[in-house]
Amino acid sequence: MQDSLVIVGAGQAGAQVAQSLRMAGFEAPIALVGDEPHPPYQRPPLSKKHLAGEIDDEALHLRPLAFYEQNRIDCRFGVSVEAIDRDARELALSDGTRLGYATLVICTGTRPRALPLPGADLAGVVTLRTIADVERMRARLADPGHVAIVGGGYIGLEVAAVARTMGHEVTVLESRDRVMQRVVSPDVSAFFDALHRGNGVDIRLDTGVAGFSGEGHVRALTLATGEELACDLALVAVGALPNDDLARAAGLEVDDGILVDASGRTSDPHIYAAGDCTRFFSARYGRSIRLESVQNAIDQAKAVAAALTGGAPDYDPVPWFWSDQYAIKLQIAGLSQDHDTALTVGDPATNSFYVAYLAQGRLAAVDSINHPRSHMMARRAIGKTYEDGLLPPA
Ligand SMILES: Cc1cc2nc3c(=O)[nH]c(=O)nc-3n(C[C@H](O)[C@H](O)[C@H](O)COP(=O)(O)OP(=O)(O)OC[C@H]3O[C@@H](n4cnc5c(N)ncnc54)[C@H](O)[C@@H]3O)c2cc1C
């Protein structure tokens, strides 16, 4: 099928590319190849309501299976793409078949960063990215126990909140001097630190992990100090790496993510990419960025579909993200990494405030804690102009 389009990776971005193409009247055959056995699903609830058992697998699905059939999307789930032959414009699939393409869209997402420590391969030492990971965790969470979480980022803290709410003892081990250090200001870190401690989580900062031990199954975690911490489940949540190996092996330009332009086009004009696996230049932030968010997966996928149906997208988003921990919603608009000033507005003690980050006098980002109005205004303000920081009172 020489005129066909193939999407590798049946996640948030892959599903959106297929859907947006059909909505735009794209008529050529579309195949959606994904290595997980499920239809495309949303991942955010995996560390929130789904882990807590409040919603089942099916409620995660982005579209019912019938949607793909009705839209003539040839779904190949449970099959991975092992190689891209750019000269023949063919893919080698794990089921031994080959699949031709006229246009390829790579939406392979990320994988959890592993900790190469002794005992990291024991049962009960887990990472969280997929429904299968949640199933593994649930089996251990069925009985009361001790959950150790390595990494005090969003995923680690969201799981801490769920496990604590389920009644488990929870310890969070963070190598830096505050939680979520990479993405939020000291005030926001302090707020979430106090929130978790107030709920009974043992947070240990500046704490390294040396390994895991147990007979077949993890029973303890060893800290860098040599101290042993008993645990029945150890979640390693220390960040993610882009699944860009397939692209790299095919000779595409890759640098901690598949390099794409504002249309999602890679260094091969027949190959596009979207979602967590990409890196692109943001004029807004004056540097190349790689985003891991639902917003980016959806909006960049739409840009790719627009480019493939005759449009000329100029993808440079105002990134946004959220995290739910207990009854607190953190919403982040923009990127705060390059800020020189952080202004906290409102009193964190009221559980509703926001922090505005300025970079050279421009509004770069806003973290809103139970304060949706500032989040929406920040998205508009950052999108419109860097100086138009008309933020509401807390
Ligand atoms: C636990 C968790 C909580 C999150 N919470 C939030 C949140 O609150 N808010 C937010 O904005 N974002 C959140 N995210 C991030 C968000 O889910 C991702 O940014 C989004 O899923 C990215 O979509 P994607 O399509 O790029 O990648 P994915 O959704 O990961 O899809 C990629 C798919 O490609 C498959 N694949 C990879 N390689 C191959 C191959 N060679 N062949 C076939 N298939 C392949 C993968 O297995 C996967 O199914 C969370 C993520 C996780 C894991």
The ligand as an SDF file (V2000), in Angstrom:
LIG
                    3D

 53 58  0  0  0  0  0  0  0  0999 V2000
    1.5230    7.5770   35.4350 C   0  0  0  0  0  0  0  0  0  0  0  0
    1.4720    8.7600   34.5270 C   0  0  0  0  0  0  0  0  0  0  0  0
    0.7610    9.8960   34.9130 C   0  0  0  0  0  0  0  0  0  0  0  0
    0.7050   10.9950   34.0660 C   0  0  0  0  0  0  0  0  0  0  0  0
   -0.0030   12.0920   34.4590 N   0  0  0  0  0  0  0  0  0  0  0  0
   -0.1130   13.1520   33.6220 C   0  0  0  0  0  0  0  0  0  0  0  0
   -0.8990   14.2910   33.9930 C   0  0  0  0  0  0  0  0  0  0  0  0
   -1.4740   14.3460   35.0760 O   0  0  0  0  0  0  0  0  0  0  0  0
   -1.0160   15.2950   33.0970 N   0  0  0  0  0  0  0  0  0  0  0  0
   -0.3760   15.2700   31.8690 C   0  0  0  0  0  0  0  0  0  0  0  0
   -0.4930   16.2080   31.0930 O   0  0  0  0  0  0  0  0  0  0  0  0
    0.3850   14.2010   31.5140 N   0  0  0  0  0  0  0  0  0  0  0  0
    0.5240   13.1590   32.3610 C   0  0  0  0  0  0  0  0  0  0  0  0
    1.2810   12.0790   31.9870 N   0  0  0  0  0  0  0  0  0  0  0  0
    2.0170   12.1220   30.7120 C   0  0  0  0  0  0  0  0  0  0  0  0
    1.1290   11.7410   29.5370 C   0  0  0  0  0  0  0  0  0  0  0  0
    0.4500   10.5500   29.8080 O   0  0  0  0  0  0  0  0  0  0  0  0
    2.0150   11.6040   28.3100 C   0  0  0  0  0  0  0  0  0  0  0  0
    2.6040   12.8590   28.0740 O   0  0  0  0  0  0  0  0  0  0  0  0
    1.2500   11.1320   27.0750 C   0  0  0  0  0  0  0  0  0  0  0  0
    0.7280    9.8490   27.2760 O   0  0  0  0  0  0  0  0  0  0  0  0
    2.1710   11.1510   25.8610 C   0  0  0  0  0  0  0  0  0  0  0  0
    1.5250   10.5810   24.7690 O   0  0  0  0  0  0  0  0  0  0  0  0
    2.3800    9.8320   23.6340 P   0  0  0  0  0  0  0  0  0  0  0  0
    1.4150    9.3690   22.6260 O   0  0  0  0  0  0  0  0  0  0  0  0
    3.5250   10.6840   23.2340 O   0  0  0  0  0  0  0  0  0  0  0  0
    3.0160    8.6010   24.3780 O   0  0  0  0  0  0  0  0  0  0  0  0
    2.2740    7.3360   25.0110 P   0  0  0  0  0  0  0  0  0  0  0  0
    0.9090    7.6860   25.4600 O   0  0  0  0  0  0  0  0  0  0  0  0
    3.2310    6.7660   26.0020 O   0  0  0  0  0  0  0  0  0  0  0  0
    2.1410    6.3110   23.7980 O   0  0  0  0  0  0  0  0  0  0  0  0
    3.2630    5.7360   23.1710 C   0  0  0  0  0  0  0  0  0  0  0  0
    2.9020    4.3150   22.7930 C   0  0  0  0  0  0  0  0  0  0  0  0
    3.8410    3.8350   21.8390 O   0  0  0  0  0  0  0  0  0  0  0  0
    4.1620    2.5020   22.1680 C   0  0  0  0  0  0  0  0  0  0  0  0
    5.4310    2.1370   21.5140 N   0  0  0  0  0  0  0  0  0  0  0  0
    6.6790    2.5380   21.8390 C   0  0  0  0  0  0  0  0  0  0  0  0
    7.5790    2.0070   20.9810 N   0  0  0  0  0  0  0  0  0  0  0  0
    6.8770    1.2490   20.0960 C   0  0  0  0  0  0  0  0  0  0  0  0
    7.2490    0.4500   18.9710 C   0  0  0  0  0  0  0  0  0  0  0  0
    8.5200    0.3300   18.5760 N   0  0  0  0  0  0  0  0  0  0  0  0
    6.2700   -0.2020   18.3060 N   0  0  0  0  0  0  0  0  0  0  0  0
    4.9650   -0.0860   18.6720 C   0  0  0  0  0  0  0  0  0  0  0  0
    4.5730    0.6660   19.7220 N   0  0  0  0  0  0  0  0  0  0  0  0
    5.5090    1.3330   20.4240 C   0  0  0  0  0  0  0  0  0  0  0  0
    4.2240    2.5490   23.6840 C   0  0  0  0  0  0  0  0  0  0  0  0
    4.1980    1.2870   24.2970 O   0  0  0  0  0  0  0  0  0  0  0  0
    2.9680    3.3550   23.9680 C   0  0  0  0  0  0  0  0  0  0  0  0
    1.8360    2.5240   23.9950 O   0  0  0  0  0  0  0  0  0  0  0  0
    1.3570   10.9600   32.8150 C   0  0  0  0  0  0  0  0  0  0  0  0
    2.0830    9.8130   32.4290 C   0  0  0  0  0  0  0  0  0  0  0  0
    2.1390    8.7250   33.2700 C   0  0  0  0  0  0  0  0  0  0  0  0
    2.9120    7.4950   32.8500 C   0  0  0  0  0  0  0  0  0  0  0  0
  1  2  1  0
  2  3  1  0
  2 52  2  0
  3  4  2  0
  4  5  1  0
  4 50  1  0
  5  6  2  0
  6  7  1  0
  6 13  1  0
  7  8  2  0
  7  9  1  0
  9 10  1  0
 10 11  2  0
 10 12  1  0
 12 13  2  0
 13 14  1  0
 14 15  1  0
 14 50  1  0
 15 16  1  0
 16 17  1  0
 16 18  1  0
 18 19  1  0
 18 20  1  0
 20 21  1  0
 20 22  1  0
 22 23  1  0
 23 24  1  0
 24 25  2  0
 24 26  1  0
 24 27  1  0
 27 28  1  0
 28 29  2  0
 28 30  1  0
 28 31  1  0
 31 32  1  0
 32 33  1  0
 33 34  1  0
 33 48  1  0
 34 35  1  0
 35 36  1  0
 35 46  1  0
 36 37  1  0
 36 45  1  0
 37 38  2  0
 38 39  1  0
 39 40  1  0
 39 45  2  0
 40 41  1  0
 40 42  2  0
 42 43  1  0
 43 44  2  0
 44 45  1  0
 46 47  1  0
 46 48  1  0
 48 49  1  0
 50 51  2  0
 51 52  1  0
 52 53  1  0
M  END
$$$$
